[in-house]
Amino acid sequence: MHILIVWDELRLRFGFDLKAWKNDFSSFLASQPRNTTETDAFIQFGNRRINPVLNSILRRNELYPTFNNLILYVVRQKRNQKK
């Protein structure tokens, strides 16, 4: 569920072409070992492929954890909605 929300945030905030990005992610996921969960693969994919793009858009240092912060934002928002 959180993965879908992150995709939506990437589309809304940064104009990501979700069809293309999801195809890239599907290829990445298929190349991972069988015991890799979709969530783990998404985090790896995000850190390797999406984070550099976000940092470029935002003019941040390429190693800044923007993608990880986006995930934390989504999780916290979801948690706050439950309260």
Helices and strands as residue ranges (DSSP letters): H 2-14, H 18-30, H 38-45, I 46-50, H 51-57, H 66-82
